[in-house]
Amino acid sequence: MATRVLTVDPERPCPDTIDAAAAVLRAGGIVAFPTETFYGLGAATTCEAALARIFRVKGRPEDKPLLVLVSSVAMAETVAEVSPSARALMAQHWPGALTLVVRAHPGVSPLVTAGTASIGIRYSAHRVPSMLVERLGTPVTAPSANRSGEPPPTTAGEVLAVFDGEIDVVLDGGPTVGGRPSTVLDLTVSPPLVRREGAVAL
């Protein structure tokens, strides 16, 4: 079955379109969507089968954790321990390009944490993924929509060239700008450690 393409305005996403994509995630599907930099691959973090599909279609090593998107600090608290220092950074940089690695709650899938007991979380400043997560009501994975080791895509066409028939939906919000990915800051160690240099300078 061919992947379905849903066109979406990146500035003013149609709620019906986002709800259709959220329904696919809720049913265990995979949805590609634009972010501030590249297109990402979304699966509901509550669906083990969908998480396993993300690894399979990307060819992603299973010991590599999946970063996830949330739509609020309150949603972050459903999957992670949010310390006062994490909360302060969230207040300063969210929505934005800062991913925080914090302690995961025990119920979070080991496919997300890769057995590390920690989770990387971010609140995207792009309206499409933030609205998608909000309408779904649970965090959504956000690895780049490419085969592992290949360049990340900046258009829906590039996503389809790789994953047509392997994922369920692509939300086509037009070309993304590329550039530097989110900064990844690990708060599970002291002092905190920058795991990936990115758009936010710390």
KOLTI-623908 format. One record per residue: x negated, y negated, z negated of N, C-alpha, C in turn; residue in three letters; residue number from 1. Coordinates in steps of 0.05 Angstrom, whole numbers, plus 5000, padded with zeros to 4 digits. Atoms other than C-alpha are relative to their C-alpha. Last residue first. Example, Ala and Ser with C-alpha at 12.3 -4.5 7.8 and 13.67 -1.06 7.14 Angstrom:
BEGIN
> 5016  5024  5001  4727  5021  4857  5015  4978  4986  SER  2
> 4982  5024  5000  4754  5090  4844  4982  4976  5000  ALA  1
//
This chain:
BEGIN
> 4998  4999  5029  4501  4471  4476  4972  4996  4988  LEU  202
> 5026  5001  5012  4511  4453  4549  5002  4999  4969  ALA  201
> 5001  5015  5025  4578  4476  4576  4972  5001  4989  VAL  200
> 4990  5027  4995  4578  4497  4650  4999  4983  4975  ALA  199
> 4978  5005  4981  4535  4559  4640  5008  4970  5000  GLY  198
> 5000  5029  4994  4477  4592  4605  5022  4994  5020  GLU  197
> 5001  5008  4972  4495  4662  4584  5001  4970  5002  ARG  196
> 5004  4976  4985  4485  4697  4517  4999  4995  5030  ARG  195
> 4989  5003  4973  4475  4633  4479  4993  5025  5016  VAL  194
> 5018  4995  4978  4462  4656  4407  5014  4996  5027  LEU  193
> 4987  4992  4975  4494  4633  4343  4981  5000  5023  PRO  192
> 4983  5021  4989  4446  4630  4283  5013  5009  5026  PRO  191
> 5007  5026  5012  4467  4677  4257  4970  4996  5002  SER  190
> 5028  5000  5011  4500  4731  4299  4994  4973  4988  VAL  189
> 5002  4977  5018  4574  4745  4313  4972  5002  4988  THR  188
> 4998  5009  5028  4582  4674  4341  4999  5024  4981  LEU  187
> 4995  4978  5019  4556  4693  4410  5000  4990  4972  ASP  186
> 5013  5004  5026  4562  4635  4459  5009  5021  4980  LEU  185
> 4992  4979  5019  4578  4649  4532  4983  4996  4975  VAL  184
> 5021  4994  5019  4576  4587  4577  5010  5021  4981  THR  183
> 4997  5009  5028  4628  4592  4631  4975  5007  4984  SER  182
> 4979  4986  5015  4605  4603  4703  5002  4988  4972  PRO  181
> 5010  4985  5023  4564  4552  4742  5024  5013  4985  ARG  180
> 5016  5013  5020  4588  4532  4811  4992  5017  4977  GLY  179
> 5025  4985  5006  4645  4559  4851  4985  4986  4978  GLY  178
> 5024  5016  4995  4694  4505  4874  4974  5015  4995  VAL  177
> 5011  5011  5025  4756  4547  4884  4973  4988  5005  THR  176
> 5028  4996  5007  4791  4555  4950  4993  4989  4973  PRO  175
> 5019  5015  4984  4867  4559  4953  4972  5005  4991  GLY  174
> 4999  5028  5007  4913  4581  4898  4981  4983  5016  GLY  173
> 5016  5017  4983  4927  4649  4927  5005  4971  4993  ASP  172
> 4989  5027  5001  4952  4693  4871  4982  4982  5016  LEU  171
> 5019  5022  5000  4929  4762  4894  5017  4974  4999  VAL  170
> 4992  5027  4992  4973  4821  4875  4975  4982  5000  VAL  169
> 4972  5002  4994  4968  4897  4866  5008  4973  5012  ASP  168
> 4988  5015  5021  4895  4916  4870  5029  4993  5009  ILE  167
> 5011  4989  5026  4863  4971  4911  5011  4985  4976  GLU  166
> 4991  4973  5004  4902  4961  4977  4991  5012  4973  GLY  165
> 4974  4995  4988  4862  4900  4996  5008  5029  4997  ASP  164
> 4982  4985  5017  4803  4897  4947  5028  5004  5012  PHE  163
> 5012  4979  5017  4742  4875  4985  5021  5018  4988  VAL  162
> 5020  4986  4984  4767  4833  5043  4987  5023  4985  ALA  161
> 4987  4980  4984  4827  4815  5000  4981  5016  5017  LEU  160
> 4990  4979  5018  4784  4779  4949  5013  5023  5016  VAL  159
> 5024  4985  5008  4747  4741  5004  5008  5022  4981  GLU  158
> 5008  4983  4978  4814  4720  5033  4976  5017  4994  GLY  157
> 4983  4975  5001  4838  4696  4965  4992  5018  5023  ALA  156
> 4974  5002  4985  4780  4647  4965  5015  5026  4997  THR  155
> 4988  5026  5005  4719  4632  4920  5026  4996  5016  THR  154
> 4985  5013  4978  4693  4703  4914  5012  4973  4992  PRO  153
> 4973  5004  5008  4637  4727  4867  5015  4984  5022  PRO  152
> 4993  5028  5006  4574  4751  4901  5029  4997  4993  PRO  151
> 4995  5015  4975  4562  4827  4896  5007  4971  4992  GLU  150
> 5025  5006  4986  4528  4862  4837  5004  4984  5025  GLY  149
> 5022  5007  5017  4593  4893  4812  4974  4997  5016  SER  148
> 5014  4976  5009  4645  4892  4866  4976  4992  4983  ARG  147
> 5019  4990  4981  4681  4826  4867  4990  5027  4990  ASN  146
> 4986  4982  4982  4740  4792  4832  4981  5009  5023  ALA  145
> 4998  5010  4973  4700  4761  4775  5011  5021  5019  SER  144
> 5025  4998  4986  4717  4788  4706  5003  4990  5029  PRO  143
> 5008  5019  4979  4778  4757  4675  4972  5004  5011  ALA  142
> 5028  4998  4992  4818  4803  4630  4993  4980  5022  THR  141
> 5004  4988  4974  4885  4779  4604  4970  5000  5007  VAL  140
> 5024  5007  4985  4907  4762  4534  4997  5016  5025  PRO  139
> 5023  4985  5011  4980  4773  4515  4975  4992  5016  THR  138
> 4999  4998  5029  5044  4733  4523  4978  5015  4987  GLY  137
> 5002  4972  5007  5053  4746  4598  5002  5003  4970  LEU  136
> 4974  4987  4993  5080  4675  4610  4999  5030  4993  ARG  135
> 4978  5010  5017  5022  4644  4571  5026  5015  5006  GLU  134
> 5004  4988  5027  4969  4687  4605  5023  4992  4982  VAL  133
> 4996  4972  4997  4996  4668  4674  4998  5014  4973  LEU  132
> 4971  4996  4999  5001  4595  4654  5007  5030  5002  MET  131
> 4990  5006  5027  4928  4594  4633  5030  5004  4999  SER  130
> 5004  4979  5020  4908  4632  4695  5011  4994  4973  PRO  129
> 4989  4974  4991  4943  4584  4743  4995  5022  4979  VAL  128
> 4972  4996  5006  4931  4518  4706  5011  5028  5007  ARG  127
> 4986  4998  4974  4855  4521  4707  5029  5008  4994  HIS  126
> 4989  5027  4994  4827  4496  4640  5015  5001  5027  ALA  125
> 5007  5013  4975  4817  4568  4618  5013  4973  5004  SER  124
> 4975  5013  4992  4821  4587  4545  4993  4984  5025  TYR  123
> 5001  5027  4989  4763  4635  4532  5029  4991  5006  ARG  122
> 4974  5012  4994  4749  4699  4493  4997  4971  5010  ILE  121
> 5005  5026  4988  4690  4747  4489  5027  4988  5009  GLY  120
> 4985  5007  4976  4704  4805  4442  4994  4972  5009  ILE  119
> 4998  5029  4995  4665  4841  4389  5015  4995  5026  SER  118
> 4984  5012  5021  4668  4911  4359  5002  4970  5002  ALA  117
> 5017  5019  5015  4612  4930  4407  5014  4988  4976  THR  116
> 5009  4988  5024  4646  4993  4434  4983  4982  4982  GLY  115
> 5022  4982  4994  4652  4966  4504  4987  5011  4975  ALA  114
> 5024  5006  5017  4695  4911  4474  4975  5016  5008  THR  113
> 5005  5028  5000  4749  4911  4528  4974  4993  4986  VAL  112
> 5007  5007  4973  4747  4985  4542  4994  4970  5003  LEU  111
> 5029  4998  4997  4744  4996  4467  4991  4995  5029  PRO  110
> 5009  4977  4985  4816  4970  4466  4969  5000  5002  SER  109
> 5008  5007  4973  4830  4919  4412  4988  5024  5014  VAL  108
> 4982  4990  4980  4865  4949  4351  4993  4994  5029  GLY  107
> 5004  4971  4995  4805  4940  4305  5018  5011  5022  PRO  106
> 4983  4984  5018  4807  4864  4312  4998  5029  5007  HIS  105
> 4974  4991  4990  4748  4837  4351  5016  5014  4978  ALA  104
> 4992  4973  5009  4692  4798  4319  5028  5007  5010  ARG  103
> 4993  4998  5029  4673  4737  4360  5007  5028  4993  VAL  102
> 5001  4972  5008  4640  4721  4427  5004  5001  4970  VAL  101
> 5010  4995  5027  4662  4651  4449  5002  5030  4995  LEU  100
> 4991  4974  5010  4670  4633  4522  4986  5006  4974  THR  99
> 5015  4988  5022  4663  4559  4537  5013  5026  4992  LEU  98
> 5018  4980  4990  4685  4531  4604  4981  5011  4978  ALA  97
> 5025  5007  4987  4746  4493  4584  4982  5024  5004  GLY  96
> 5007  4983  4977  4813  4490  4549  4974  4991  5013  PRO  95
> 4978  4986  4988  4782  4489  4498  5024  4981  5006  TRP  94
> 5006  4992  4972  4716  4454  4485  5022  5015  5014  HIS  93
> 5017  5019  4984  4722  4412  4421  4999  5008  5030  GLN  92
> 4988  5026  5000  4780  4447  4386  4985  4980  5018  ALA  91
> 4976  4998  4984  4753  4515  4406  5014  4973  5002  MET  90
> 5009  4999  4972  4685  4497  4378  5024  5001  5019  LEU  89
> 5011  5027  4994  4716  4477  4311  4991  4998  5030  ALA  88
> 4977  5018  4997  4758  4541  4309  4991  4972  5008  ARG  87
> 4987  4994  4974  4696  4583  4322  5023  4981  5005  ALA  86
> 5018  5011  4980  4660  4548  4264  5011  5005  5028  SER  85
> 4998  5029  4998  4721  4559  4219  4981  4988  5021  PRO  84
> 5013  5013  5023  4721  4633  4237  5004  4970  5002  SER  83
> 5008  5027  4992  4770  4664  4286  4990  4986  4975  VAL  82
> 5003  5016  5024  4773  4739  4276  4989  4973  5008  GLU  81
> 5027  5006  5011  4797  4767  4341  5002  4986  4974  ALA  80
> 5020  4980  4992  4855  4798  4380  4973  4997  4987  VAL  79
> 4987  4974  4998  4917  4763  4354  4981  5023  5007  THR  78
> 4999  4987  5026  4876  4704  4331  5014  5027  5000  GLU  77
> 5027  4990  5006  4859  4687  4403  5000  5015  4973  ALA  76
> 5003  4975  4985  4934  4681  4416  4973  5012  4995  MET  75
> 4983  4980  5013  4939  4629  4360  4999  5027  5015  ALA  74
> 5016  4990  5022  4880  4591  4390  5016  5022  4986  VAL  73
> 4999  5016  5025  4921  4585  4453  4981  5012  4980  SER  72
> 4987  5025  4994  4929  4611  4524  5003  4982  4976  SER  71
> 4977  5004  5017  4879  4668  4522  5013  4973  5007  VAL  70
> 4989  5027  5002  4830  4694  4573  5024  5000  4981  LEU  69
> 4971  5003  4997  4788  4757  4566  5008  4970  4997  VAL  68
> 4991  5025  5012  4716  4776  4576  5030  4997  5005  LEU  67
> 4983  5016  4983  4707  4850  4591  5007  4974  4985  LEU  66
> 4974  5009  5010  4649  4886  4557  5015  4983  5021  PRO  65
> 4999  5029  4997  4594  4921  4597  5028  4990  4992  LYS  64
> 5012  5012  5024  4581  4992  4573  4999  4970  5001  ASP  63
> 4982  4999  5022  4631  5020  4623  4988  4989  4974  GLU  62
> 5010  4982  5021  4588  4997  4681  5018  4999  4976  PRO  61
> 5012  5013  5023  4632  4962  4733  4990  5020  4980  ARG  60
> 5024  4984  5003  4646  4995  4800  4984  4989  4977  GLY  59
> 5024  5016  4998  4695  4938  4811  4974  5016  5001  LYS  58
> 5001  5015  4975  4753  4982  4829  4975  4983  5003  VAL  57
> 5003  4982  4977  4738  5033  4774  4998  4984  5026  ARG  56
> 5027  4989  4998  4723  4984  4718  4997  5016  5025  PHE  55
> 5018  5023  4996  4787  4944  4731  4971  5011  5003  ILE  54
> 5000  5007  4972  4826  5009  4738  4981  4977  5007  ARG  53
> 5017  4980  4987  4805  5030  4668  4999  4995  5030  ALA  52
> 5028  5006  5007  4834  4965  4641  4981  5019  5014  LEU  51
> 5008  5023  4983  4899  4978  4679  4971  4992  4994  ALA  50
> 5003  4990  4973  4904  5048  4648  4992  4977  5018  ALA  49
> 5025  4984  4996  4890  5022  4578  4996  5008  5029  GLU  48
> 4995  4977  4982  4945  4969  4580  4974  5015  5007  CYS  47
> 4984  4980  5014  4945  4921  4521  5004  5025  5016  THR  46
> 5018  4986  5019  4889  4878  4550  5014  5022  4984  THR  45
> 4992  5005  5028  4934  4861  4608  4982  5016  4982  ALA  44
> 4984  4977  5010  4894  4864  4673  5009  4993  4971  ALA  43
> 4985  4999  5025  4867  4805  4712  5014  5027  4995  GLY  42
> 4982  4976  4999  4812  4803  4764  5013  5002  4973  LEU  41
> 5004  4979  5020  4780  4734  4773  5020  5023  5003  GLY  40
> 4977  4984  5004  4771  4685  4831  4994  5023  4980  TYR  39
> 4996  4979  4981  4714  4636  4823  5027  5014  4996  PHE  38
> 5024  4995  4984  4697  4570  4789  5006  5020  5023  THR  37
> 5014  5025  4995  4755  4536  4753  4976  5004  5019  GLU  36
> 5008  5014  5025  4796  4599  4760  4985  4975  5007  THR  35
> 5022  5020  5000  4835  4630  4817  4994  4990  4972  PRO  34
> 4991  5028  5003  4875  4694  4808  4977  4981  5001  PHE  33
> 5022  5018  4997  4871  4769  4822  5010  4971  5000  ALA  32
> 4995  5025  4985  4926  4811  4793  4975  4984  5002  VAL  31
> 5023  5018  5000  4920  4884  4770  5006  4976  5018  ILE  30
> 5014  5006  4975  4980  4926  4751  4976  4982  4996  GLY  29
> 5026  4986  4997  5002  4959  4687  4985  4995  5026  GLY  28
> 4995  4973  4991  5076  4940  4687  4974  5016  5005  ALA  27
> 4984  4987  5021  5064  4878  4645  5005  5030  5007  ARG  26
> 5019  4993  5022  5010  4857  4694  5014  5016  4979  LEU  25
> 5018  4979  4990  5060  4862  4752  4980  5008  4979  VAL  24
> 4985  4975  5001  5112  4824  4711  4983  5023  5011  ALA  23
> 5000  4990  5027  5061  4769  4699  5015  5027  4997  ALA  22
> 5026  4989  5005  5052  4762  4774  4997  5011  4972  ALA  21
> 5001  4975  4984  5127  4754  4784  4972  5013  4996  ALA  20
> 4985  4979  5013  5129  4705  4726  4999  5026  5015  ASP  19
> 5017  4990  5022  5074  4664  4758  5014  5022  4985  ILE  18
> 5023  4986  4989  5113  4659  4822  4983  5012  4978  THR  17
> 4990  4974  4990  5178  4642  4786  4977  5016  5012  ASP  16
> 4995  4981  5022  5142  4588  4745  5009  5028  5010  PRO  15
> 4971  4994  5002  5117  4554  4808  5004  5020  4978  CYS  14
> 4992  4973  4993  5045  4531  4795  5031  5004  4996  PRO  13
> 4973  4997  5011  5035  4456  4793  5011  5027  5008  ARG  12
> 4994  5022  5018  4961  4440  4802  5027  5003  4986  GLU  11
> 5018  4999  5023  4938  4506  4833  5005  4978  4979  PRO  10
> 5012  5026  5002  5000  4510  4877  4982  5000  4975  ASP  9
> 4994  5015  5023  5013  4584  4887  4986  4973  5001  VAL  8
> 5012  5027  4999  5016  4630  4946  5010  4984  4976  THR  7
> 4981  5021  5009  5032  4702  4928  4987  4973  5000  LEU  6
> 5011  5026  5004  4994  4756  4966  5023  4980  4993  VAL  5
> 4981  5022  4995  5015  4828  4959  4986  4974  4994  ARG  4
> 4999  5018  5022  4959  4881  4965  5019  4977  5007  THR  3
> 5015  5024  4998  4974  4932  5019  5004  4982  4975  ALA  2
> 4983  5024  5000  5000  5000  5000  4983  4975  5000  MET  1
//
